[in-house]
């Protein structure tokens, strides 16, 4: 199973990201889509699960949960936007948050702590990043994706 993981797109879904997410079995968005149109773009690519970020406002965003729990290919996943909102998640194999715009891929014990960074508007001089998770019977491979020549693309 291929799972695309993005966050903090802030109204921007770049062609490189769309190409990478195309063909994913599931797309997870860790908040701050900032507009319903971007959510519709993601849904056109496949199955989507997203959480509400601090910049997701309006009626469309009111229906988004702050925390999502799901099981994909045998892996328990807990996702929220701001890590401070993360509930106790000892059962989770993968814990995902966004908000900081900083990429994180860290394993502690049996749990993975992931933050795909931001692949939308460039902020704080951080690279534009996202992840593709590849699962196979409970085994996990994590691919880091980055747009390297962003100055030419803005």
C-alpha positions, 0 to 999 in steps of 0.5 A: 500500500502507498500512503501519501502524507502531506501537511501545511499546504496553505492553499497550494498543491504543487504539480510535483506533489500531485504527481507524487500522490497520484496512484497512492492508495490513501492520502493523509493530510495533517492539517492547514489545507486552508481551503475546501478547493484543495481538499477537493483536489486531493479527493480527486486523487483518491481516498483522503483523511485529513485533520483540522489545522489552526488555519482551517476555518469556515463551515467546510473545516468545521466537519474536520476532526482535530484527531483521526485514528485509522488502521491501514494495512494493519498499522494503527495511525493517529494523526493531528495537526499540532502535537500538543493536541495529540491524545495518548497513543500508545496503541499507535504504530505511526503518530503523525502531526504537522504545524511546525513545517519541519520534516520529522521521521523518528522511530522510538521503540516500536513507534514512528513519529512523523511530520511531513513538513510543508509542501505548500507555501515556503515558510521559515526557510525550511525545505518543501517536503512530504512523505510516501509511506509504503507498507507491506504486511506491517512492514514500513518504508518511508520515502522523503520527497523534497522540492529542491529548486523552489526559488526557480518555481515561485 
